[in-house]
Amino acid sequence: MAGKTLIVGAGLAGTLVAWELIKRDLEFTVYDNGSPSASRVAAGMYNPVSFKRIVEVDDAEERMELMHATYSEIESELGIKILNRAPIMRIFPNAQYREHWVNRIAKGHPVAKWLRPVENEVPDGVEAPWGVGKVSESGWVNIPLLTSAMNERLKSEGCFELKSWSIQDGVPEGFDRVIDCRGVGAKPELNILGLRLAADHGEILTLKSTLDLQGSTLNKVKWLMPFEKDTFKLGATYEWGVEKSQPTKSGKEELLTAITSALSKEVYDALEITNHESGHRPTSHDRKPYTGEVVPKVYVINGLGTRGVLIAPKVVRNAIDELFSV
Ligand SMILES: Cc1cc2nc3c(=O)[nH]c(=O)nc-3n(C[C@H](O)[C@H](O)[C@H](O)COP(=O)(O)OP(=O)(O)OC[C@H]3O[C@@H](n4cnc5c(N)ncnc54)[C@H](O)[C@@H]3O)c2cc1C
């Protein structure tokens, strides 16, 4: 079965596919055409808890374990630091939510293993009248660094090309199969094939501030994530039906408005915007990624959506196991 694989797309999905093939000592080349990529703008946060109802995300434990193992292996192989542990500090929106959090812990709900008890002390500059609760095991993966470091490695080994591919091209000569990881770049073709891939537009700001969150990411509807010294990412927006991705005035206002009540006036007024980015998250209609053969010898891995960092390691490993077990 082995032979040579063409991976199309060098975002998070294509990078993890390359990694799985490297580990199995299988031959491949990556094509990427440099078109817009969600992975180049993503903040890369992961969180085993869904805050809306205070429950675990699907398969939280298994996904977290595989995620840590995969990104740690890549860190060692490429000599980079991409995995950053940063507890999320959830600001309670009201007394009922706080009580819900307390009850989840008191009653030993499955989500409780990820939750820390309520805290009333918060860092200077943070406004949290009903207190906060933390998720200790969360953090973020530097996806732009991951993808660029992997691409550099593959270029140096002669297995990366700046090139476009479409399903019409089929399996190019010299290859035995294609794994299509084009994110939203594949949308028109996959839609024709009956896969309802959608583009979820997101915007994100980079801010300068001397606020000290003591290593935590702040969450109150939106999130404020410490990125580098005195630098934060503020995100993200979600919008359907945006054809061309670009940062917008309304996106910026939405983000800033959402964080106003979480910060003291002094801290908020001193925020300095240094960057504003946007991208399209490739999303399936039921939020479950698409994997499998779409036309003979062309396999798709797409639809990683909003939680790409956490779900991609398992999705990609399972897809590659299945593909090469035949
Ligand atoms: C603003 C924003 C914030 C986000 N924050 C988070 C977060 O905090 N946590 C999280 O887990 N996820 C987050 N995401 C989602 C995450 O970015 C995605 O789940 C993930 O990056 C998708 O990876 P992908 O490889 O499928 O697609 P992409 O990253 O889009 O990669 C597709 C690649 O295919 C290439 N390509 C496209 N068409 C062609 C073609 N015809 N030929 C050759 N190459 C082609 C593109 O150039 C690109 O490099 C965020 C996304 C956005 C937009």
The ligand as an SDF file (V2000), in Angstrom:
LIG
                    3D

 53 58  0  0  0  0  0  0  0  0999 V2000
   -9.1430   34.0710   14.0330 C   0  0  0  0  0  0  0  0  0  0  0  0
   -8.9800   32.5980   14.2970 C   0  0  0  0  0  0  0  0  0  0  0  0
   -8.6690   32.1690   15.5810 C   0  0  0  0  0  0  0  0  0  0  0  0
   -8.5360   30.8040   15.8410 C   0  0  0  0  0  0  0  0  0  0  0  0
   -8.1990   30.4250   17.1130 N   0  0  0  0  0  0  0  0  0  0  0  0
   -8.0850   29.1090   17.3940 C   0  0  0  0  0  0  0  0  0  0  0  0
   -7.7350   28.6920   18.6950 C   0  0  0  0  0  0  0  0  0  0  0  0
   -7.4980   29.5130   19.6040 O   0  0  0  0  0  0  0  0  0  0  0  0
   -7.6660   27.3570   18.9430 N   0  0  0  0  0  0  0  0  0  0  0  0
   -7.9020   26.4200   17.9700 C   0  0  0  0  0  0  0  0  0  0  0  0
   -7.8160   25.2300   18.2540 O   0  0  0  0  0  0  0  0  0  0  0  0
   -8.2380   26.7970   16.7200 N   0  0  0  0  0  0  0  0  0  0  0  0
   -8.3340   28.1050   16.4090 C   0  0  0  0  0  0  0  0  0  0  0  0
   -8.6710   28.4910   15.1490 N   0  0  0  0  0  0  0  0  0  0  0  0
   -9.0080   27.4270   14.1750 C   0  0  0  0  0  0  0  0  0  0  0  0
   -7.7630   26.8050   13.5530 C   0  0  0  0  0  0  0  0  0  0  0  0
   -7.0250   27.8390   12.9730 O   0  0  0  0  0  0  0  0  0  0  0  0
   -8.1570   25.7770   12.4860 C   0  0  0  0  0  0  0  0  0  0  0  0
   -8.9110   24.7400   13.0730 O   0  0  0  0  0  0  0  0  0  0  0  0
   -6.9450   25.1250   11.8090 C   0  0  0  0  0  0  0  0  0  0  0  0
   -5.8640   25.9960   11.7360 O   0  0  0  0  0  0  0  0  0  0  0  0
   -7.3190   24.6430   10.4250 C   0  0  0  0  0  0  0  0  0  0  0  0
   -6.1800   24.0850    9.8260 O   0  0  0  0  0  0  0  0  0  0  0  0
   -6.2240   23.4910    8.3480 P   0  0  0  0  0  0  0  0  0  0  0  0
   -4.8610   22.9530    8.0770 O   0  0  0  0  0  0  0  0  0  0  0  0
   -7.3770   22.5900    8.1660 O   0  0  0  0  0  0  0  0  0  0  0  0
   -6.5140   24.7460    7.3900 O   0  0  0  0  0  0  0  0  0  0  0  0
   -5.5590   25.9870    7.0170 P   0  0  0  0  0  0  0  0  0  0  0  0
   -4.7620   26.3920    8.1930 O   0  0  0  0  0  0  0  0  0  0  0  0
   -6.4270   27.0160    6.4000 O   0  0  0  0  0  0  0  0  0  0  0  0
   -4.5410   25.4080    5.9500 O   0  0  0  0  0  0  0  0  0  0  0  0
   -4.8810   25.1510    4.6160 C   0  0  0  0  0  0  0  0  0  0  0  0
   -3.6120   25.2790    3.7600 C   0  0  0  0  0  0  0  0  0  0  0  0
   -3.9130   24.8620    2.4250 O   0  0  0  0  0  0  0  0  0  0  0  0
   -3.3100   25.7620    1.5100 C   0  0  0  0  0  0  0  0  0  0  0  0
   -4.0800   25.6960    0.2640 N   0  0  0  0  0  0  0  0  0  0  0  0
   -5.3590   26.1030    0.0560 C   0  0  0  0  0  0  0  0  0  0  0  0
   -5.7420   25.8590   -1.2150 N   0  0  0  0  0  0  0  0  0  0  0  0
   -4.6830   25.2720   -1.8300 C   0  0  0  0  0  0  0  0  0  0  0  0
   -4.4530   24.7590   -3.1420 C   0  0  0  0  0  0  0  0  0  0  0  0
   -5.4130   24.8240   -4.0950 N   0  0  0  0  0  0  0  0  0  0  0  0
   -3.2580   24.2070   -3.4360 N   0  0  0  0  0  0  0  0  0  0  0  0
   -2.2770   24.1470   -2.5010 C   0  0  0  0  0  0  0  0  0  0  0  0
   -2.4380   24.6060   -1.2220 N   0  0  0  0  0  0  0  0  0  0  0  0
   -3.6270   25.1590   -0.8940 C   0  0  0  0  0  0  0  0  0  0  0  0
   -3.3610   27.1160    2.2040 C   0  0  0  0  0  0  0  0  0  0  0  0
   -2.3610   27.9860    1.7160 O   0  0  0  0  0  0  0  0  0  0  0  0
   -3.1020   26.7060    3.6670 C   0  0  0  0  0  0  0  0  0  0  0  0
   -1.7230   26.7460    3.9820 O   0  0  0  0  0  0  0  0  0  0  0  0
   -8.7530   29.8430   14.8260 C   0  0  0  0  0  0  0  0  0  0  0  0
   -9.0280   30.2790   13.5360 C   0  0  0  0  0  0  0  0  0  0  0  0
   -9.1470   31.6350   13.2620 C   0  0  0  0  0  0  0  0  0  0  0  0
   -9.4430   32.0870   11.8620 C   0  0  0  0  0  0  0  0  0  0  0  0
  1  2  1  0
  2  3  1  0
  2 52  2  0
  3  4  2  0
  4  5  1  0
  4 50  1  0
  5  6  2  0
  6  7  1  0
  6 13  1  0
  7  8  2  0
  7  9  1  0
  9 10  1  0
 10 11  2  0
 10 12  1  0
 12 13  2  0
 13 14  1  0
 14 15  1  0
 14 50  1  0
 15 16  1  0
 16 17  1  0
 16 18  1  0
 18 19  1  0
 18 20  1  0
 20 21  1  0
 20 22  1  0
 22 23  1  0
 23 24  1  0
 24 25  2  0
 24 26  1  0
 24 27  1  0
 27 28  1  0
 28 29  2  0
 28 30  1  0
 28 31  1  0
 31 32  1  0
 32 33  1  0
 33 34  1  0
 33 48  1  0
 34 35  1  0
 35 36  1  0
 35 46  1  0
 36 37  1  0
 36 45  1  0
 37 38  2  0
 38 39  1  0
 39 40  1  0
 39 45  2  0
 40 41  1  0
 40 42  2  0
 42 43  1  0
 43 44  2  0
 44 45  1  0
 46 47  1  0
 46 48  1  0
 48 49  1  0
 50 51  2  0
 51 52  1  0
 52 53  1  0
M  END
$$$$
